Amino acid sequence: MRMSDSHFLDLGSHSVKLYRRVEGELTLEQTVTWQVMESASGVDQLAAVLASVLTDVPDMRSVEAVATAAFRQDHDLGEALSFACDRLGLRVKIIDQEAEAELLRLAVSTSSDAKGTDAINVGGGSIQIISRDGREHLLPFGISDLNKEFGLTDVPERRQIEACQTFVARQLPEWLGLFSYTGGERTYLEHFGVPMTNSWCSYRDFKAFADDMAAWEEKRLHANSPYDPRWMDGAVASNCIVLACLEQNDLDRFMPADLNIGHGVHQSLTPH
């Protein structure tokens, strides 16, 4: 992948992230939830969201875009994205899960704390788990799938929390040890005041937080988002995944991280 400019778009199944790369530093400029797996999204709708995210970018030729699960799983959606990007003058590449796992590995390598852990990246339509010694475990479902299957965006009394955790736990690799959980998790937990010690969050503190949030109504979830309101539509599912990972392998803590595949792209372009 080649990027001689200063912007990168991570086009995920759940959200769009715009990064700016200046003098070797990567900054997350904007996160917008678009939930393309949950709603019909044609060329016009996709182009409109992208144009709004890129309002302050003067030259579209300076933007490299990478798209993930939703766009590789749904041919029509991937084609619509390609047309939308062409309309705006953007270059886009739809990558496979193996490429996502490699970008996760590169992202984790940039963190002195996280690189000593296994790591988990959860998207709307897929999950990548990598070990510190080079193994990987790829799951063909993500937050959007769990929301649909277990009613996790329904009213609290209809959410199948335990069933979701059990389902996820059965898919996990036996080798999973202490892990980093990427995708803005640190900002998310800091926003809600969840205790952390030396970058770690304890199982006890996280479970208390997740159990409480599982009973929140949609209105309360949206009103308390650290990003845009609809970003919180994935919060309950994400919490289920973390708890499944901790409980299945009897782990007492995990490391919340703000790393994303954007950091992996940045690392791949940085001279060593």
SESEMI-297347 format. One record per residue: residue number from 0; residue in one letter; x, y, z of N, C-alpha, C, O in turn. Coordinates in steps of 0.05 Angstrom, whole numbers, plus 5000, padded with zeros to 4 digits. Example, Ala and Ser with C-alpha at 12.3 -4.5 7.8 and 13.67 -1.06 7.14 Angstrom:
! SESEMI-297347
SITE   k r n_c1 n_c2 n_c3 ca_c1 ca_c2 ca_c3 c_c1 c_c2 c_c3 o_c1 o_c2 o_c3
SITE   0 A 5264 4886 5156  5246  4910  5156 5264 4934 5156 5285 4934 5169
SITE   1 S 5257 4955 5142  5273  4979  5143 5258 5001 5157 5268 5023 5161
END
This chain:
! SESEMI-297347
SITE   k r n_c1 n_c2 n_c3 ca_c1 ca_c2 ca_c3 c_c1 c_c2 c_c3 o_c1 o_c2 o_c3
SITE   0 M 5017 4976 5000  5000  5000  5000 5018 5025 5000 5038 5026 5014
SITE   1 R 5010 5045 4985  5027  5068  4982 5011 5093 4987 4989 5097 4976
SITE   2 M 5021 5110 5005  5007  5134  5011 5027 5157 5015 5041 5158 5035
SITE   3 S 5029 5175 4995  5049  5196  4996 5036 5222 5006 5049 5243 5005
SITE   4 D 5012 5220 5016  4997  5244  5025 4992 5244 5055 5007 5230 5069
SITE   5 S 4972 5258 5064  4969  5262  5093 4942 5252 5104 4935 5259 5127
SITE   6 H 4926 5238 5088  4900  5229  5098 4895 5199 5092 4904 5189 5072
SITE   7 F 4881 5187 5111  4874  5159  5108 4845 5155 5118 4838 5164 5139
SITE   8 L 4829 5140 5103  4802  5133  5110 4799 5103 5117 4806 5087 5100
SITE   9 D 4790 5097 5141  4784  5070  5148 4754 5066 5146 4739 5076 5162
SITE  10 L 4746 5052 5125  4717  5049  5119 4708 5022 5130 4708 5001 5116
SITE  11 G 4700 5022 5155  4691  4998  5168 4662 4992 5164 4648 5008 5152
SITE  12 S 4653 4969 5174  4625  4962  5172 4607 4979 5190 4584 4984 5184
SITE  13 H 4619 4987 5212  4604  5002  5233 4608 5032 5231 4590 5048 5236
SITE  14 S 4633 5040 5224  4639  5069  5225 4661 5076 5204 4674 5059 5193
SITE  15 V 4663 5102 5199  4684  5114  5182 4703 5129 5200 4694 5145 5217
SITE  16 K 4728 5125 5196  4748  5140  5212 4767 5154 5192 4777 5142 5173
SITE  17 L 4770 5180 5197  4788  5196  5180 4813 5203 5197 4811 5214 5219
SITE  18 Y 4836 5196 5186  4862  5201  5199 4877 5222 5183 4875 5224 5159
SITE  19 R 4894 5237 5197  4912  5255  5184 4940 5248 5192 4947 5243 5215
SITE  20 R 4957 5246 5172  4985  5238  5176 5003 5262 5170 5006 5270 5146
SITE  21 V 5016 5273 5190  5033  5297  5187 5059 5292 5201 5060 5286 5225
SITE  22 E 5081 5295 5186  5108  5293  5198 5111 5268 5215 5122 5269 5237
SITE  23 G 5102 5246 5205  5106  5220  5219 5086 5215 5241 5088 5194 5254
SITE  24 E 5068 5233 5246  5048  5230  5267 5021 5224 5256 5013 5237 5236
SITE  25 L 5006 5206 5268  4979  5199  5259 4958 5210 5279 4960 5205 5303
SITE  26 T 4939 5225 5269  4918  5236  5286 4890 5228 5276 4885 5230 5252
SITE  27 L 4873 5218 5294  4846  5212  5287 4830 5238 5286 4826 5250 5307
SITE  28 E 4821 5246 5262  4807  5271  5259 4777 5269 5264 4765 5287 5274
SITE  29 Q 4766 5246 5256  4737  5244  5257 4728 5215 5257 4739 5198 5243
SITE  30 T 4707 5209 5272  4694  5183  5272 4664 5187 5267 4651 5201 5282
SITE  31 V 4654 5174 5247  4625  5177  5240 4613 5149 5237 4623 5132 5222
SITE  32 T 4592 5143 5252  4579  5117  5250 4560 5117 5226 4544 5135 5222
SITE  33 W 4563 5096 5209  4545  5094  5186 4530 5068 5183 4512 5066 5168
SITE  34 Q 4538 5047 5197  4523  5022  5200 4513 5012 5173 4489 5008 5170
SITE  35 V 4531 5008 5154  4522  5000  5127 4511 4972 5126 4497 4965 5107
SITE  36 M 4516 4955 5146  4504  4928  5146 4475 4928 5155 4461 4909 5150
SITE  37 E 4467 4949 5169  4440  4950  5180 4420 4964 5162 4396 4961 5166
SITE  38 S 4429 4980 5143  4411  4995  5126 4419 4995 5097 4443 4990 5091
SITE  39 A 4400 4999 5080  4406  4999  5051 4423 5024 5045 4416 5047 5051
SITE  40 S 4446 5019 5033  4465  5041  5027 4473 5040 4997 4488 5022 4990
SITE  41 G 4463 5058 4982  4470  5060  4954 4492 5080 4949 4504 5091 4968
SITE  42 V 4499 5084 4924  4520  5102  4916 4516 5130 4928 4534 5142 4939
SITE  43 D 4492 5140 4924  4487  5168  4934 4490 5170 4964 4502 5190 4973
SITE  44 Q 4480 5151 4979  4482  5153  5008 4511 5151 5017 4520 5166 5034
SITE  45 L 4526 5132 5005  4554  5129  5013 4570 5153 5005 4587 5163 5021
SITE  46 A 4566 5164 4982  4580  5188  4973 4574 5211 4991 4592 5227 4997
SITE  47 A 4549 5214 5000  4542  5236  5017 4557 5235 5044 4566 5255 5054
SITE  48 V 4558 5211 5056  4572  5209  5081 4602 5215 5078 4614 5229 5093
SITE  49 L 4614 5203 5057  4642  5208  5052 4648 5237 5047 4668 5248 5058
SITE  50 A 4631 5250 5032  4635  5279  5026 4634 5295 5051 4649 5314 5055
SITE  51 S 4616 5288 5070  4614  5303  5095 4638 5299 5112 4647 5318 5126
SITE  52 V 4648 5275 5113  4672  5269  5129 4696 5283 5118 4714 5292 5133
SITE  53 L 4697 5286 5091  4721  5298  5078 4718 5328 5072 4732 5339 5056
SITE  54 T 4699 5341 5085  4693  5369  5079 4718 5387 5081 4721 5405 5064
SITE  55 D 4735 5382 5100  4758  5399  5104 4784 5389 5090 4805 5400 5094
SITE  56 V 4781 5368 5073  4804  5358  5058 4803 5371 5031 4785 5366 5015
SITE  57 P 4823 5388 5024  4822  5403  4999 4826 5387 4973 4816 5395 4952
SITE  58 D 4841 5365 4975  4848  5350  4951 4842 5320 4956 4856 5307 4972
SITE  59 M 4822 5310 4943  4814  5282  4947 4836 5263 4938 4837 5240 4946
SITE  60 R 4854 5272 4921  4876  5255  4912 4896 5250 4935 4913 5232 4933
SITE  61 S 4893 5265 4957  4911  5261  4980 4900 5240 4999 4912 5236 5020
SITE  62 V 4878 5227 4992  4865  5208  5011 4868 5180 5001 4861 5173 4978
SITE  63 E 4877 5162 5019  4877  5134  5014 4855 5121 5030 4853 5127 5054
SITE  64 A 4839 5104 5018  4816  5092  5032 4818 5062 5032 4824 5050 5011
SITE  65 V 4813 5049 5055  4813  5021  5058 4786 5012 5069 4777 5023 5089
SITE  66 A 4773 4993 5056  4746  4983  5065 4749 4954 5074 4765 4939 5064
SITE  67 T 4731 4947 5094  4734  4921  5106 4708 4904 5103 4696 4904 5081
SITE  68 A 4700 4889 5123  4682  4866  5121 4657 4871 5105 4651 4855 5087
SITE  69 A 4641 4891 5111  4615  4895  5098 4618 4896 5068 4602 4886 5053
SITE  70 F 4640 4908 5059  4643  4913  5030 4655 4889 5016 4652 4887 4991
SITE  71 R 4669 4871 5030  4678  4847  5017 4657 4825 5018 4657 4807 5002
SITE  72 Q 4639 4826 5038  4619  4805  5041 4595 4810 5023 4582 4791 5015
SITE  73 D 4589 4835 5017  4566  4842  5000 4576 4855 4974 4585 4878 4974
SITE  74 H 4575 4839 4953  4586  4849  4927 4573 4875 4918 4587 4893 4909
SITE  75 D 4546 4877 4921  4533  4901  4912 4541 4925 4929 4545 4947 4918
SITE  76 L 4545 4921 4955  4554  4943  4972 4582 4952 4965 4589 4975 4964
SITE  77 G 4599 4932 4960  4627  4938  4952 4628 4953 4926 4643 4972 4922
SITE  78 E 4610 4946 4907  4609  4959  4881 4599 4988 4885 4609 5007 4872
SITE  79 A 4579 4991 4902  4568  5018  4908 4589 5036 4920 4591 5060 4913
SITE  80 L 4605 5025 4938  4627  5040  4950 4647 5049 4929 4656 5072 4929
SITE  81 S 4654 5031 4911  4674  5037  4890 4663 5060 4873 4679 5078 4866
SITE  82 F 4638 5059 4865  4626  5081  4849 4626 5107 4865 4631 5128 4854
SITE  83 A 4619 5105 4890  4618  5130  4907 4645 5142 4909 4648 5167 4907
SITE  84 C 4666 5126 4913  4693  5136  4915 4702 5148 4888 4715 5168 4887
SITE  85 D 4695 5134 4866  4702  5145  4840 4690 5172 4836 4703 5190 4825
SITE  86 R 4665 5175 4844  4651  5201  4841 4666 5223 4856 4667 5246 4847
SITE  87 L 4678 5216 4879  4692  5237  4895 4721 5239 4888 4735 5256 4899
SITE  88 G 4731 5222 4871  4759  5222  4864 4777 5209 4884 4801 5216 4887
SITE  89 L 4766 5189 4899  4781  5175  4920 4791 5148 4909 4779 5135 4892
SITE  90 R 4814 5140 4919  4825  5113  4915 4815 5095 4938 4819 5103 4961
SITE  91 V 4804 5072 4932  4795  5054  4953 4804 5026 4948 4805 5017 4925
SITE  92 K 4811 5011 4969  4818  4983  4967 4802 4968 4987 4802 4974 5011
SITE  93 I 4788 4947 4978  4774  4929  4996 4792 4906 5004 4800 4891 4986
SITE  94 I 4799 4904 5029  4818  4884  5038 4805 4860 5051 4783 4862 5061
SITE  95 D 4820 4838 5052  4809  4813  5064 4817 4812 5094 4831 4830 5104
SITE  96 Q 4807 4792 5107  4811  4790  5136 4841 4786 5143 4850 4795 5163
SITE  97 E 4855 4771 5126  4883  4767  5131 4898 4793 5130 4916 4797 5147
SITE  98 A 4891 4811 5112  4904  4837  5111 4896 4853 5135 4913 4868 5146
SITE  99 E 4871 4851 5145  4864  4865  5169 4880 4855 5193 4890 4872 5209
SITE 100 A 4884 4829 5195  4900  4818  5217 4929 4828 5216 4941 4834 5236
SITE 101 E 4940 4830 5192  4967  4840  5189 4969 4870 5197 4988 4878 5210
SITE 102 L 4949 4886 5189  4949  4914  5197 4945 4916 5227 4957 4934 5240
SITE 103 L 4930 4898 5240  4927  4898  5269 4954 4892 5281 4962 4905 5301
SITE 104 R 4969 4873 5270  4995  4866  5281 5014 4889 5279 5029 4895 5298
SITE 105 L 5013 4904 5257  5030  4927  5254 5022 4949 5273 5039 4963 5285
SITE 106 A 4996 4953 5277  4986  4973  5296 4996 4967 5324 5006 4985 5338
SITE 107 V 4993 4942 5332  5002  4934  5359 5032 4938 5363 5041 4944 5385
SITE 108 S 5047 4934 5342  5076  4937  5344 5085 4965 5350 5107 4970 5358
SITE 109 T 5067 4985 5346  5074  5013  5352 5070 5020 5381 5079 5042 5389
SITE 110 S 5058 5003 5397  5053  5009  5425 5071 4992 5443 5071 4968 5441
SITE 111 S 5086 5006 5460  5104  4991  5478 5089 4974 5497 5099 4953 5506
SITE 112 D 5065 4982 5504  5048  4966  5523 5034 4943 5508 5037 4920 5517
SITE 113 A 5020 4949 5486  5004  4929  5473 5020 4907 5459 5010 4885 5456
SITE 114 K 5044 4913 5450  5059  4893  5435 5067 4869 5451 5076 4849 5440
SITE 115 G 5064 4870 5477  5070  4847  5494 5045 4830 5500 5046 4812 5516
SITE 116 T 5023 4836 5486  4998  4822  5491 4988 4809 5465 4997 4815 5443
SITE 117 D 4968 4791 5468  4952  4783  5445 4934 4808 5439 4933 4826 5455
SITE 118 A 4921 4808 5416  4905  4831  5409 4880 4823 5394 4879 4804 5379
SITE 119 I 4859 4839 5399  4832  4834  5386 4823 4859 5373 4822 4880 5385
SITE 120 N 4815 4856 5348  4802  4878  5333 4774 4869 5325 4771 4849 5311
SITE 121 V 4754 4885 5333  4726  4878  5328 4714 4898 5310 4714 4922 5316
SITE 122 G 4703 4889 5287  4689  4907  5269 4659 4900 5268 4650 4883 5283
SITE 123 G 4645 4913 5250  4617  4908  5248 4611 4880 5237 4591 4868 5244
SITE 124 G 4629 4870 5219  4624  4845  5206 4646 4824 5209 4644 4802 5196
SITE 125 S 4666 4829 5225  4688  4809  5228 4704 4815 5253 4703 4837 5263
SITE 126 I 4719 4795 5262  4736  4797  5286 4763 4785 5279 4764 4763 5268
SITE 127 Q 4785 4799 5286  4811  4788  5283 4824 4785 5310 4824 4804 5326
SITE 128 I 4836 4762 5316  4850  4757  5341 4878 4748 5333 4881 4729 5318
SITE 129 I 4898 4762 5344  4926  4754  5338 4941 4749 5365 4935 4761 5385
SITE 130 S 4960 4731 5364  4975  4725  5388 5002 4740 5386 5010 4749 5365
SITE 131 R 5014 4743 5409  5040  4757  5410 5062 4741 5396 5083 4752 5389
SITE 132 D 5057 4715 5392  5078  4698  5379 5071 4692 5350 5083 4673 5338
SITE 133 G 5052 4706 5337  5048  4704  5309 5023 4689 5299 5018 4688 5275
SITE 134 R 5008 4677 5317  4984  4662  5308 4961 4682 5303 4961 4704 5313
SITE 135 E 4942 4673 5288  4918  4690  5283 4893 4672 5283 4894 4648 5276
SITE 136 H 4871 4684 5290  4845  4670  5291 4824 4689 5280 4820 4711 5292
SITE 137 L 4812 4683 5258  4794  4701  5244 4765 4691 5246 4759 4668 5241
SITE 138 L 4747 4709 5255  4719  4702  5258 4702 4718 5238 4706 4742 5235
SITE 139 P 4683 4704 5225  4668  4717  5203 4643 4731 5212 4624 4733 5197
SITE 140 F 4643 4741 5236  4620  4757  5246 4631 4780 5263 4654 4779 5272
SITE 141 G 4614 4800 5268  4622  4823  5284 4599 4834 5299 4579 4821 5304
SITE 142 I 4602 4859 5307  4582  4872  5324 4554 4873 5311 4534 4868 5324
SITE 143 S 4553 4880 5285  4527  4882  5272 4512 4855 5272 4488 4854 5276
SITE 144 D 4527 4833 5268  4516  4806  5268 4505 4799 5296 4484 4788 5299
SITE 145 L 4521 4806 5316  4513  4799  5344 4488 4815 5352 4470 4805 5365
SITE 146 N 4488 4841 5344  4464  4857  5350 4439 4845 5338 4418 4843 5352
SITE 147 K 4441 4836 5314  4418  4824  5300 4410 4797 5312 4386 4792 5316
SITE 148 E 4429 4780 5317  4424  4753  5326 4413 4753 5355 4396 4736 5362
SITE 149 F 4423 4771 5372  4417  4769  5400 4401 4794 5411 4398 4798 5435
SITE 150 G 4391 4810 5392  4374  4832  5400 4387 4852 5418 4374 4863 5436
SITE 151 L 4413 4858 5414  4428  4874  5433 4422 4904 5431 4431 4920 5448
SITE 152 T 4408 4912 5410  4399  4940  5408 4369 4943 5414 4357 4964 5411
SITE 153 D 4357 4921 5423  4329  4921  5431 4326 4933 5459 4346 4942 5470
SITE 154 V 4302 4934 5469  4298  4943  5497 4313 4924 5515 4316 4901 5509
SITE 155 P 4323 4934 5538  4341  4918  5555 4330 4890 5562 4346 4871 5562
SITE 156 E 4305 4888 5568  4294  4862  5577 4294 4841 5554 4290 4817 5560
SITE 157 R 4297 4850 5530  4298  4831  5507 4326 4824 5498 4329 4808 5479
SITE 158 R 4346 4837 5509  4373  4832  5501 4383 4805 5512 4380 4800 5536
SITE 159 Q 4393 4788 5494  4402  4762  5502 4432 4763 5508 4449 4752 5494
SITE 160 I 4439 4775 5531  4466  4780  5538 4482 4754 5543 4503 4750 5531
SITE 161 E 4471 4737 5559  4486  4712  5566 4489 4694 5542 4509 4682 5538
SITE 162 A 4468 4693 5525  4469  4676  5501 4491 4687 5482 4505 4671 5469
SITE 163 C 4493 4713 5480  4513  4725  5463 4541 4718 5473 4558 4710 5457
SITE 164 Q 4545 4721 5499  4572  4716  5510 4579 4686 5506 4602 4680 5500
SITE 165 T 4560 4669 5510  4565  4640  5506 4572 4634 5477 4591 4619 5472
SITE 166 F 4558 4646 5459  4564  4642  5430 4592 4651 5423 4607 4636 5410
SITE 167 V 4599 4675 5432  4626  4685  5427 4647 4668 5439 4668 4661 5427
SITE 168 A 4643 4660 5464  4663  4644  5479 4670 4618 5464 4692 4609 5464
SITE 169 R 4649 4606 5451  4654  4581  5437 4671 4584 5412 4681 4565 5401
SITE 170 Q 4674 4609 5403  4689  4613  5378 4718 4622 5384 4734 4625 5365
SITE 171 L 4725 4625 5409  4751  4636  5416 4774 4615 5415 4768 4591 5420
SITE 172 P 4798 4623 5408  4820  4605  5408 4829 4597 5437 4828 4614 5455
SITE 173 E 4837 4573 5441  4846  4564  5467 4870 4579 5477 4875 4582 5501
SITE 174 W 4886 4589 5458  4912  4601  5465 4909 4630 5474 4929 4642 5482
SITE 175 L 4885 4642 5473  4882  4670  5479 4891 4676 5508 4880 4664 5527
SITE 176 G 4910 4694 5511  4919  4702  5538 4913 4731 5542 4894 4742 5531
SITE 177 L 4928 4744 5560  4923  4773  5565 4924 4788 5539 4942 4784 5523
SITE 178 F 4903 4804 5535  4900  4816  5508 4895 4846 5509 4886 4857 5529
SITE 179 S 4901 4859 5486  4893  4886  5481 4868 4885 5465 4865 4869 5447
SITE 180 Y 4849 4904 5471  4824  4905  5457 4824 4932 5443 4822 4953 5456
SITE 181 T 4825 4932 5417  4830  4957  5402 4804 4970 5393 4782 4961 5400
SITE 182 G 4807 4992 5377  4784  5005  5365 4772 5028 5382 4748 5033 5380
SITE 183 G 4788 5041 5398  4777  5064  5413 4768 5056 5441 4755 5071 5455
SITE 184 E 4775 5031 5450  4766  5021  5476 4776 5038 5499 4761 5042 5519
SITE 185 R 4800 5048 5497  4811  5063  5520 4795 5089 5524 4787 5096 5546
SITE 186 T 4791 5104 5501  4775  5129  5503 4747 5123 5513 4736 5138 5529
SITE 187 Y 4736 5101 5504  4709  5093  5513 4707 5088 5543 4689 5099 5556
SITE 188 L 4726 5073 5554  4726  5068  5583 4733 5092 5599 4722 5097 5620
SITE 189 E 4752 5108 5589  4759  5133  5603 4734 5152 5604 4729 5165 5625
SITE 190 H 4720 5153 5582  4696  5170  5581 4676 5163 5603 4663 5181 5614
SITE 191 F 4673 5137 5609  4654  5129  5629 4666 5125 5657 4653 5116 5675
SITE 192 G 4692 5133 5659  4704  5132  5686 4710 5104 5696 4712 5100 5721
SITE 193 V 4714 5085 5678  4721  5058  5687 4750 5058 5696 4767 5067 5681
SITE 194 P 4756 5048 5720  4784  5049  5731 4803 5033 5713 4797 5012 5703
SITE 195 M 4827 5045 5710  4849  5031  5697 4875 5035 5713 4879 5057 5724
SITE 196 T 4891 5015 5714  4917  5016  5728 4939 5008 5710 4940 4985 5700
SITE 197 N 4958 5027 5704  4980  5021  5686 4970 5009 5660 4981 4989 5650
SITE 198 S 4950 5021 5649  4938  5014  5622 4920 4990 5623 4909 4982 5603
SITE 199 W 4917 4977 5646  4901  4953  5648 4874 4959 5661 4872 4976 5679
SITE 200 C 4854 4945 5652  4827  4946  5665 4821 4918 5677 4824 4898 5663
SITE 201 S 4813 4917 5702  4809  4891  5715 4782 4879 5706 4763 4894 5698
SITE 202 Y 4781 4853 5707  4756  4839  5700 4734 4849 5718 4711 4853 5709
SITE 203 R 4739 4852 5744  4719  4860  5763 4707 4887 5756 4682 4890 5756
SITE 204 D 4724 4907 5750  4714  4933  5744 4699 4934 5717 4679 4947 5715
SITE 205 F 4709 4919 5697  4696  4919  5672 4669 4905 5673 4649 4914 5662
SITE 206 K 4667 4883 5688  4642  4869  5690 4621 4886 5703 4598 4886 5695
SITE 207 A 4629 4900 5724  4609  4918  5738 4599 4939 5718 4575 4945 5718
SITE 208 F 4617 4950 5702  4610  4971  5682 4591 4958 5661 4570 4970 5654
SITE 209 A 4599 4935 5650  4584  4923  5628 4556 4913 5638 4536 4916 5623
SITE 210 D 4555 4902 5662  4529  4893  5672 4510 4917 5676 4486 4914 5671
SITE 211 D 4521 4939 5685  4504  4963  5688 4494 4973 5661 4470 4979 5658
SITE 212 M 4512 4975 5642  4505  4986  5615 4485 4968 5601 4469 4978 5585
SITE 213 A 4486 4942 5606  4467  4924  5593 4438 4930 5598 4420 4922 5583
SITE 214 A 4433 4945 5620  4406  4953  5627 4398 4981 5618 4376 4990 5624
SITE 215 W 4416 4995 5604  4410  5022  5594 4392 5021 5571 4394 5005 5553
SITE 216 E 4373 5040 5570  4356  5044  5547 4371 5057 5525 4392 5069 5529
SITE 217 E 4362 5054 5500  4375  5065  5477 4380 5095 5480 4402 5105 5473
SITE 218 K 4361 5110 5490  4363  5139  5493 4387 5146 5511 4401 5165 5505
SITE 219 R 4390 5131 5532  4412  5137  5551 4439 5130 5538 4459 5144 5541
SITE 220 L 4440 5108 5523  4464  5100  5509 4473 5122 5490 4496 5131 5490
SITE 221 H 4454 5131 5473  4461  5151  5453 4469 5178 5465 4486 5191 5455
SITE 222 A 4457 5185 5488  4462  5210  5501 4489 5211 5514 4500 5233 5520
SITE 223 N 4502 5188 5518  4527  5187  5533 4551 5178 5516 4571 5170 5527
SITE 224 S 4548 5179 5490  4569  5169  5472 4595 5186 5473 4593 5210 5474
SITE 225 P 4618 5173 5473  4643  5188  5471 4648 5198 5442 4665 5215 5438
SITE 226 Y 4634 5187 5423  4636  5194  5395 4609 5205 5386 4597 5222 5400
SITE 227 D 4598 5196 5364  4571  5204  5356 4551 5185 5369 4558 5163 5377
SITE 228 P 4525 5194 5371  4506  5178  5386 4503 5149 5377 4501 5131 5394
SITE 229 R 4503 5143 5351  4498  5116  5341 4522 5098 5345 4519 5074 5341
SITE 230 W 4545 5109 5351  4568  5093  5357 4562 5074 5380 4572 5051 5381
SITE 231 M 4545 5083 5398  4538  5067  5422 4520 5043 5415 4515 5026 5433
SITE 232 D 4510 5041 5391  4494  5018  5383 4511 4992 5384 4500 4970 5386
SITE 233 G 4537 4995 5384  4554  4972  5385 4566 4967 5413 4580 4947 5417
SITE 234 A 4559 4984 5432  4572  4982  5459 4565 4956 5474 4583 4944 5485
SITE 235 V 4540 4949 5475  4532  4925  5490 4544 4900 5477 4554 4883 5492
SITE 236 A 4544 4898 5451  4556  4875  5437 4586 4874 5443 4597 4853 5448
SITE 237 S 4600 4897 5441  4628  4898  5446 4634 4890 5475 4653 4875 5479
SITE 238 N 4618 4899 5494  4622  4891  5522 4619 4860 5525 4634 4848 5540
SITE 239 C 4600 4849 5510  4596  4820  5511 4621 4805 5501 4629 4785 5513
SITE 240 I 4633 4816 5480  4657  4803  5469 4680 4804 5489 4693 4784 5494
SITE 241 V 4684 4827 5502  4706  4829  5522 4701 4810 5545 4719 4795 5553
SITE 242 L 4677 4809 5555  4671  4791  5578 4674 4761 5570 4684 4745 5585
SITE 243 A 4666 4755 5545  4669  4727  5536 4699 4720 5535 4707 4698 5544
SITE 244 C 4716 4738 5526  4744  4733  5524 4757 4730 5552 4773 4712 5557
SITE 245 L 4749 4747 5571  4759  4746  5598 4750 4720 5612 4766 4707 5625
SITE 246 E 4725 4714 5610  4714  4692  5626 4721 4665 5614 4726 4646 5629
SITE 247 Q 4721 4662 5588  4727  4637  5575 4755 4628 5582 4760 4604 5586
SITE 248 N 4774 4646 5583  4802  4639  5589 4811 4647 5617 4835 4647 5622
SITE 249 D 4792 4653 5634  4797  4658  5662 4819 4680 5666 4838 4676 5681
SITE 250 L 4815 4702 5652  4834  4725  5654 4824 4746 5673 4800 4751 5675
SITE 251 D 4843 4758 5688  4835  4777  5709 4836 4806 5700 4829 4824 5715
SITE 252 R 4845 4811 5675  4848  4838  5665 4852 4838 5635 4858 4817 5623
SITE 253 F 4849 4861 5623  4856  4865  5594 4865 4894 5590 4862 4910 5608
SITE 254 M 4876 4899 5567  4887  4926  5561 4869 4940 5540 4870 4932 5517
SITE 255 P 4854 4960 5548  4838  4975  5528 4858 4993 5512 4876 5005 5523
SITE 256 A 4854 4993 5485  4872  5008  5468 4857 5025 5447 4835 5017 5439
SITE 257 D 4868 5047 5440  4857  5064  5419 4869 5058 5392 4865 5074 5373
SITE 258 L 4883 5036 5389  4895  5029  5364 4873 5020 5344 4853 5009 5352
SITE 259 N 4878 5025 5318  4860  5017  5297 4878 5008 5273 4902 5011 5273
SITE 260 I 4864 4997 5252  4880  4989  5229 4894 5013 5216 4913 5010 5201
SITE 261 G 4883 5037 5221  4896  5061  5211 4925 5064 5221 4942 5073 5206
SITE 262 H 4929 5055 5246  4957  5056  5257 4974 5035 5243 4998 5039 5240
SITE 263 G 4962 5013 5234  4977  4993  5219 4985 5003 5192 5007 4999 5183
SITE 264 V 4966 5018 5178  4973  5030  5152 4995 5050 5156 5014 5051 5141
SITE 265 H 4993 5067 5177  5013  5087  5183 5041 5073 5187 5061 5083 5176
SITE 266 Q 5041 5052 5202  5066  5038  5208 5078 5026 5182 5102 5026 5179
SITE 267 S 5060 5016 5164  5070  5004  5139 5083 5024 5121 5099 5017 5104
SITE 268 L 5077 5050 5125  5087  5071  5108 5110 5086 5120 5122 5103 5108
SITE 269 T 5117 5079 5145  5138  5093  5160 5164 5080 5154 5167 5056 5159
SITE 270 P 5184 5095 5145  5211  5083  5140 5223 5072 5166 5221 5085 5187
SITE 271 H 5236 5049 5164  5249  5037  5187 5279 5034 5182 5293 5024 5200
END
